Amino acid sequence: MRLTSKSIVHDKPIPPECALGVPSPEGPVPGQNRSPHLAWSGAPATTKSYVIIAVDIDAPATAEDANKADRTIPYDFPRAPFHHWVLADIPLSRMELSEGVDSTVLTVKGKAAGHTPHGERGLNSYTEWFKGDPQMEGKYAGYDGPWPPFNDERVHRYVFTLYALDVETLKLSSGFTADDVSKALTGHVLAEASITGTYTLNPNAR
């Protein structure tokens, strides 16, 4: 199975149009937050549905030093996954997601979870990230793009993985997370393919 994108070149920077946060002279500001184009082919003949999970594998494990102008997050600081897109029960008939189909703007307090024509939206990690912020707190579902800490010494890698499944639906409860999907995938994955993009808001990151 093969996953391709007109938006993302493998191992190259994700375009700012697909980012939640972009640089400006005054510091990072909200970007267009367009979900990237993805297309796939070569799925097994017994495939019945698809799942997409996009994860930042370089997010800091804790956030206390994030976006602090008087310090940096060291390159070797502990890391933990941060999920940017959780989309389950993608119909078998769907072989492509056009750019912007799942997001075209930062939706304050989050987009709704649940059914769309292109799949079932799950909650992404911004749900936890913004918790306690009265202006931003909410349930963030579907795609919300990169906005890594501007003081992080590490360039972040964003892995978009497509799974071909042997079931039409994972029968997930409303408001499911990437962890819920990962558990539900057990024993149902026929094939998978991924593409990786990078992103940073720190011009000195490596």
C-alpha positions in Angstrom: 0.0 0.0 0.0 1.3 3.5 -0.8 0.5 6.9 0.8 1.2 10.1 -1.1 0.6 13.8 -0.7 0.5 16.9 -2.8 0.9 19.0 0.4 3.7 17.1 2.1 7.1 16.0 0.7 8.4 13.1 2.7 11.0 14.2 5.3 10.7 17.9 4.2 9.1 20.8 6.1 5.3 20.9 6.2 4.0 24.0 4.3 2.8 26.8 6.6 -0.6 26.6 5.0 -1.1 23.2 6.8 0.2 24.5 10.2 -1.8 25.8 13.1 1.0 28.2 14.2 3.2 30.2 11.8 6.0 32.7 12.5 5.6 36.5 12.4 7.7 39.4 13.4 5.8 39.6 16.7 6.1 35.8 17.3 4.0 32.8 16.3 0.4 33.5 15.3 -2.4 31.3 14.0 -2.0 29.9 10.5 -4.4 28.6 7.9 -4.5 25.2 9.6 -5.5 23.4 6.3 -5.6 19.6 6.5 -3.1 18.2 4.0 -3.9 16.4 0.8 -3.5 12.6 1.1 -4.0 9.9 -1.4 -3.5 6.1 -1.3 -3.4 3.1 -3.5 -2.6 -0.6 -3.4 -4.7 -1.6 -0.4 -5.4 -5.3 0.1 -8.5 -6.7 -1.7 -10.1 -7.5 1.6 -9.9 -3.9 2.9 -13.3 -2.6 4.2 -12.3 0.8 5.7 -9.3 3.1 6.6 -8.0 5.0 9.5 -5.6 8.0 9.5 -3.6 9.0 12.6 -1.1 11.9 12.5 1.3 12.2 15.4 4.2 14.5 16.4 6.8 12.1 17.7 9.0 14.9 19.1 6.6 16.8 21.3 8.1 17.6 24.8 6.9 15.1 27.4 6.0 18.0 29.7 4.9 21.6 28.9 6.3 23.7 31.7 9.2 25.1 29.6 7.2 25.4 26.4 7.1 28.9 24.8 9.2 30.6 27.4 11.4 33.3 26.0 14.0 33.1 28.8 14.9 29.4 28.1 14.9 26.7 25.5 13.7 23.1 25.5 16.9 21.1 25.1 17.3 18.8 22.1 17.6 15.8 24.3 14.6 16.7 26.5 12.2 13.7 27.0 9.6 13.4 24.3 6.0 12.0 24.0 3.5 11.6 21.2 1.1 14.5 20.4 -1.7 13.5 18.1 -2.8 16.1 15.4 -5.4 14.0 13.5 -7.5 11.1 14.4 -9.9 10.0 11.6 -11.5 6.5 11.7 -14.1 4.6 9.6 -12.9 6.2 6.4 -15.2 4.6 3.7 -13.7 2.1 1.4 -14.8 4.2 -1.6 -12.6 7.1 -0.4 -9.0 6.9 -1.8 -8.1 10.6 -1.4 -8.6 13.5 1.0 -8.2 16.9 -0.7 -6.3 19.7 1.1 -8.6 21.5 3.5 -11.3 18.8 3.6 -11.1 18.4 7.4 -9.8 21.9 8.4 -9.3 25.3 6.9 -8.9 27.5 9.9 -8.2 27.5 13.7 -11.5 26.8 15.3 -11.4 28.2 18.8 -12.5 25.6 21.3 -12.3 22.9 18.7 -14.1 21.4 15.8 -16.9 18.9 16.5 -16.1 15.2 16.9 -18.2 12.6 15.1 -19.4 11.9 11.6 -18.2 13.6 8.4 -18.5 12.4 4.8 -14.8 11.4 4.9 -14.8 9.5 8.3 -15.4 9.8 12.0 -13.4 12.5 13.7 -11.7 11.7 17.0 -10.2 14.0 19.5 -6.6 15.3 19.0 -4.1 16.3 21.7 -4.9 20.0 21.6 -7.9 18.9 23.8 -5.4 18.3 26.6 -3.0 21.1 25.6 -5.5 23.9 25.9 -7.1 22.5 29.1 -7.3 25.3 31.7 -7.1 28.1 29.2 -10.4 29.9 29.4 -10.1 31.3 25.9 -9.1 28.1 24.1 -10.2 25.1 26.2 -12.5 22.7 24.5 -12.8 19.4 22.6 -10.5 19.6 19.5 -11.4 17.0 16.9 -10.2 16.1 13.5 -7.1 17.9 12.0 -5.3 20.7 13.8 -1.8 21.2 12.5 1.7 21.8 13.9 2.3 24.5 16.5 5.5 23.3 18.3 7.0 25.4 21.1 9.0 28.3 19.6 11.8 27.7 22.0 12.3 24.0 21.2 15.8 23.1 20.0 14.5 20.0 18.1 12.8 20.0 14.7 9.6 18.1 15.1 8.6 15.1 12.9 5.0 14.6 12.0 4.1 11.0 11.0 0.9 10.5 9.0 -0.1 6.9 9.0 -2.9 5.2 7.0 -4.2 1.8 8.1 -6.3 -0.5 5.9 -8.7 -2.5 8.0 -10.8 -5.7 7.6 -13.9 -4.1 9.2 -16.2 -1.3 8.0 -16.3 0.4 11.4 -14.3 0.2 14.6 -17.6 1.0 16.6 -15.9 3.7 18.6 -17.8 5.8 21.2 -18.2 9.5 20.5 -15.2 11.6 21.6 -12.7 8.8 21.0 -9.0 9.4 21.1 -5.9 8.1 19.3 -5.4 5.6 22.2 -8.9 4.3 21.7 -8.3 3.8 18.0 -5.0 2.1 18.6 -6.6 -0.4 20.9 -9.5 -1.0 18.5 -7.1 -1.6 15.6 -5.7 -4.7 17.2 -6.2 -7.7 14.9 -7.8 -5.7 12.1 -4.9 -4.1 10.3 -4.3 -5.5 6.8 -1.6 -3.0 5.7 -0.3 0.4 6.6 1.7 3.2 5.0 3.1 6.5 6.2 4.6 9.8 5.2 6.5 12.2 7.5 6.8 15.9 7.4 8.8 18.2 9.7 8.1 21.6 11.3 9.6 24.1 13.7 9.1 27.7 14.8 12.7 28.0 16.1 15.1 29.1 13.3 18.0 27.5 15.3 16.3 24.1 15.8 18.1 21.0 14.5 
